[in-house]
Amino acid sequence: MSAPTADAAGGIDAAYRHCEAVTRAQAANFFYGIRLLKRERRRAMYAVYAFARRVDDIGDGTLAREGKLRRLDEQARALAAPAESEDPVMVALADARARFALPEDALRELIEGVRMDVIGTSYEDFDQLVLYCRRVAGGIGRLCLAIFGLRAGAGAEVAQAGRLADELGVALQLTNILRDLREDALGGRVYLPAEDLRRFGVLPRQEEGEELTAPALLTAPALLAALEDGGEAQRMAELVRFESERAREWFDRGLALTALLDRRSAACVLAMAGIYRRLLARIEAHPQEAARTRVSLPAREKAWVAARGLLGVGV
């Protein structure tokens, strides 16, 4: 794919400004890190986020299931013919794809991950959940890696960098899942593995021969009831801590990626992952609060983490 001509530069600049506005408004946790990149890479990250946000919004929207699936199919077709689009997100994304050879399979995995949301996929065990996380967040990690710069001499470690970017994406998604437990359950979605929900008494243990995986729409009321039952607070706290420890392990592995990146790219990763690690630490330290409401960090704390990332200091 070739880059758009200079005649189209004004339209491309406007498209990138649109993507930046979307990112600034809707990706407070990521925006702090993205701002640490140089202009061309920063703009490409805005384009990737704006596309991911659009796909995610389709899954979270008010359309009926078939309408959402049609919209996802439209996004997949737009990826196949970006030159035909006047949509600012697709215009910016096409330019970013030309400049950074963004992996098309990763863009399509985002769509497939949200498709899993729309059809109500549930997860019996952690391995099944990881597959979903690799699609919706590991794909983002691989797209980011295509935009980031490797440090001098790290060219032979591209495969390792891809694996670490994928693991870091899984860590971020697991944190999102824990942050949004109540909100997702209210929407009929359950991401935590059913085997874990049974282990901590949210779902009844099933008899031998019973079908294991229950549809998410059936498990959501049980999870929501446990979240709202004060008598279940200790049990829910243990479940949240258990899942938090898992996420922390994925962070510990994935953050080795920063050793392979150039200084600004590493700073971006340290800022974005650092904000999420602090969010995870807050969830783990106050699991009852996480079960009641969506936990977040104040803006000043996010700015502090981003500043430490620029200095090459993790959190």
C-alpha positions in Angstrom: 0.0 0.0 0.0 1.5 3.4 -1.0 1.2 6.5 1.1 -1.4 9.1 -0.1 0.0 11.9 -2.3 0.9 15.4 -1.1 -2.3 16.7 -2.7 -4.2 14.8 0.0 -2.1 16.1 2.9 -4.7 18.5 4.1 -7.4 15.8 4.2 -5.0 13.5 6.0 -4.0 16.1 8.6 -7.7 16.7 9.3 -8.3 12.9 9.6 -5.5 12.6 12.1 -6.8 15.6 14.1 -10.2 13.8 14.3 -8.5 10.6 15.5 -6.5 12.7 18.1 -9.8 14.2 19.4 -11.3 10.8 19.7 -8.3 9.6 21.6 -8.1 12.6 23.9 -11.8 12.4 24.8 -12.1 8.6 25.2 -8.7 7.2 26.1 -7.5 9.1 29.1 -5.3 6.2 30.2 -3.6 5.7 26.8 -3.4 9.4 25.9 -0.8 10.2 28.5 1.6 7.6 27.0 0.9 8.3 23.3 1.8 12.0 23.8 5.4 10.9 24.5 5.9 9.6 21.0 7.2 11.7 18.0 4.6 13.2 15.8 4.4 10.6 13.0 4.2 7.7 15.4 1.9 9.6 17.7 -0.6 10.2 14.9 -0.5 6.6 13.8 -1.4 5.6 17.4 -4.3 8.0 17.3 -5.5 6.3 14.1 -5.3 2.8 15.6 -7.1 3.9 18.8 -9.9 5.6 16.9 -10.5 2.5 14.8 -10.4 0.3 17.9 -12.8 2.6 19.7 -15.2 2.6 16.8 -15.2 -1.2 16.7 -15.7 -1.4 20.5 -18.5 1.1 20.4 -20.3 -1.1 17.9 -20.2 -3.9 20.4 -21.3 -1.7 23.3 -24.0 0.1 21.3 -27.8 -0.1 21.4 -28.3 -1.9 18.0 -29.8 -5.4 18.0 -27.4 -8.2 17.6 -27.8 -8.6 13.8 -27.4 -4.8 13.4 -24.1 -4.9 15.3 -22.8 -7.9 13.3 -23.6 -6.0 10.0 -21.7 -2.9 11.3 -18.7 -5.1 12.1 -18.9 -6.6 8.6 -18.9 -3.1 7.2 -15.7 -2.3 9.1 -14.1 -5.4 7.8 -14.9 -4.4 4.2 -13.6 -0.9 4.8 -10.3 -2.4 5.9 -10.1 -4.2 2.6 -10.7 -1.1 0.5 -9.3 1.9 2.5 -8.7 4.0 -0.7 -12.4 4.2 -1.3 -13.3 5.7 2.0 -13.7 9.3 3.0 -14.2 8.4 6.6 -11.6 10.3 8.6 -10.7 7.3 10.8 -10.2 5.1 7.7 -8.3 7.8 5.9 -5.9 8.2 8.8 -5.6 4.5 9.3 -4.8 3.9 5.6 -2.0 6.5 5.9 -0.7 4.8 9.1 -0.8 1.4 7.4 1.3 2.7 4.5 3.9 4.3 6.8 4.2 1.5 9.4 3.1 -1.7 7.7 0.4 -2.3 10.3 -0.4 -6.0 10.4 -3.9 -6.4 8.8 -4.5 -9.6 10.7 -4.3 -7.7 14.0 -6.9 -5.1 12.8 -9.2 -7.9 11.8 -8.7 -9.7 15.1 -10.1 -6.6 16.9 -13.3 -7.0 14.9 -13.4 -10.7 15.6 -12.9 -10.1 19.3 -15.9 -7.7 19.4 -17.9 -10.2 17.4 -17.3 -12.6 20.3 -18.9 -10.0 22.6 -21.9 -9.5 20.3 -22.8 -13.2 20.1 -22.4 -13.5 23.8 -19.4 -15.8 24.0 -18.6 -17.1 27.5 -15.4 -18.6 28.8 -15.2 -21.9 30.6 -11.5 -21.6 31.6 -8.7 -19.1 31.5 -7.2 -20.4 28.3 -10.4 -19.5 26.5 -10.4 -16.0 28.0 -6.8 -15.5 26.9 -7.8 -16.2 23.3 -10.4 -13.4 23.6 -7.8 -11.1 25.2 -5.2 -11.8 22.5 -7.8 -10.8 19.9 -9.0 -7.5 21.3 -5.9 -6.4 23.2 -3.0 -8.5 22.0 -3.9 -7.3 18.5 -3.5 -3.7 19.7 -0.1 -4.7 21.2 1.1 -5.9 17.8 -0.2 -2.8 16.0 1.6 -0.6 18.5 4.8 -2.6 18.1 4.6 -1.9 14.3 4.5 1.8 15.1 7.1 1.8 17.9 10.9 1.9 17.2 13.2 -0.9 18.3 16.4 0.1 20.1 19.6 -0.2 18.1 20.7 -3.8 17.8 17.2 -5.3 18.7 16.3 -6.2 15.1 17.0 -9.9 15.7 14.5 -9.9 18.5 11.4 -8.9 16.6 9.7 -12.3 17.3 10.3 -11.9 21.0 9.1 -8.3 20.9 5.8 -9.5 19.2 5.3 -12.1 21.9 5.9 -9.6 24.7 3.6 -7.0 23.1 0.9 -9.7 23.0 1.4 -10.6 26.6 1.2 -6.9 27.7 -2.0 -6.5 25.7 -3.5 -9.5 27.6 -2.5 -7.8 30.9 -4.2 -4.6 30.0 -7.4 -6.4 29.0 -7.5 -8.5 32.2 -7.3 -5.2 34.1 -10.2 -3.8 32.0 -12.2 -6.8 32.8 -11.7 -6.4 36.6 -12.4 -2.7 36.4 -15.7 -3.2 34.6 -17.1 -6.2 36.4 -20.3 -4.6 37.4 -20.8 -2.6 34.2 -20.3 -5.7 32.1 -22.6 -7.8 34.3 -25.4 -5.2 34.0 -25.0 -5.5 30.2 -25.2 -9.3 30.3 -21.5 -9.9 29.8 -19.3 -12.1 31.9 -15.6 -12.4 31.0 -14.3 -14.2 34.1 -13.9 -17.9 33.5 -16.9 -20.1 34.6 -14.5 -22.5 36.4 -13.3 -19.5 38.6 -16.9 -18.4 39.3 -17.7 -21.9 40.5 -14.4 -22.1 42.5 -15.5 -19.0 44.5 -19.1 -19.9 44.8 -20.6 -17.4 42.4 -21.9 -20.3 40.2 -23.0 -23.6 41.6 -20.7 -26.5 41.1 -22.0 -28.7 38.2 -22.8 -32.3 38.4 -20.9 -34.9 36.3 -22.2 -35.0 32.8 -23.7 -31.5 32.9 -22.8 -29.1 30.1 -20.0 -26.9 31.6 -20.1 -23.6 29.8 -23.2 -21.6 30.6 -24.2 -18.7 28.3 -23.0 -15.3 29.5 -26.6 -14.1 29.7 -27.3 -16.8 32.3 -24.1 -16.3 34.3 -24.4 -12.4 34.4 -27.4 -12.4 36.9 -25.5 -14.7 39.2 -22.4 -12.5 39.1 -24.4 -9.3 39.6 -26.2 -10.9 42.6 -22.9 -11.8 44.2 -21.6 -8.3 43.6 -24.6 -6.7 45.2 -24.9 -9.2 48.1 -23.0 -7.8 51.1 -22.8 -11.2 52.6 -20.7 -12.3 49.5 -18.2 -9.4 49.9 -15.4 -11.6 51.2 -15.9 -14.3 48.6 -15.9 -11.7 45.8 -12.8 -10.0 47.3 -11.0 -13.4 47.1 -12.1 -13.8 43.4 -11.0 -10.3 42.5 -7.6 -10.8 44.2 -7.1 -14.2 42.4 -7.7 -12.7 39.0 -5.6 -9.6 39.9 -2.6 -11.8 40.6 -3.0 -13.4 37.2 -3.0 -10.1 35.5 0.0 -9.0 37.5 2.0 -12.0 36.2 1.2 -11.0 32.6 2.4 -7.5 33.3 5.6 -8.7 34.8 6.3 -10.7 31.6 5.1 -8.2 29.1 7.0 -5.2 30.4 10.2 -6.9 29.3 9.3 -5.4 26.0 10.6 -2.0 27.0 14.2 -3.3 27.0 13.8 -3.9 23.2 12.3 -0.4 22.3 13.9 2.9 21.6 13.7 5.5 24.4 10.5 7.3 23.4 8.7 4.1 22.6 9.7 2.5 25.9 8.5 5.7 27.7 5.1 5.4 26.0 4.8 1.7 27.1 6.0 2.5 30.6 3.4 5.3 30.9 0.4 3.3 29.5 1.2 0.1 31.3 2.2 2.0 34.4 -1.2 3.6 34.7 -2.9 0.3 34.2 -0.6 -1.4 36.8 -1.5 1.2 39.4 -5.1 0.7 38.5 -4.7 -3.0 39.0 -2.9 -2.5 42.3 -5.8 -0.4 43.5 -8.3 -3.0 42.5 -6.2 -5.7 44.2 -5.8 -3.6 47.4 -9.5 -2.7 47.5 -11.4 -5.6 45.9 -14.7 -4.7 47.6 -14.6 -1.2 46.1 -13.8 -2.7 42.6 -16.8 -5.0 43.0 -19.1 -2.1 43.8 -18.0 0.5 41.3 -15.6 1.2 38.4 -12.2 2.1 39.9 -10.1 4.9 38.2 -7.0 7.0 38.8 -7.1 10.8 39.2 -5.5 12.8 36.3 -2.6 14.0 38.4 -1.6 10.5 39.2 -1.7 9.5 35.5 0.4 12.6 34.7 2.9 11.5 37.3 3.2 8.0 35.9 3.6 9.4 32.4 6.5 11.7 33.6 8.2 8.7 35.2 7.8 6.8 32.0 9.6 9.6 30.1 12.5 9.2 32.6 12.5 5.5 31.9 11.2 4.6 35.3 8.5 2.0 35.6 5.8 2.0 38.3 
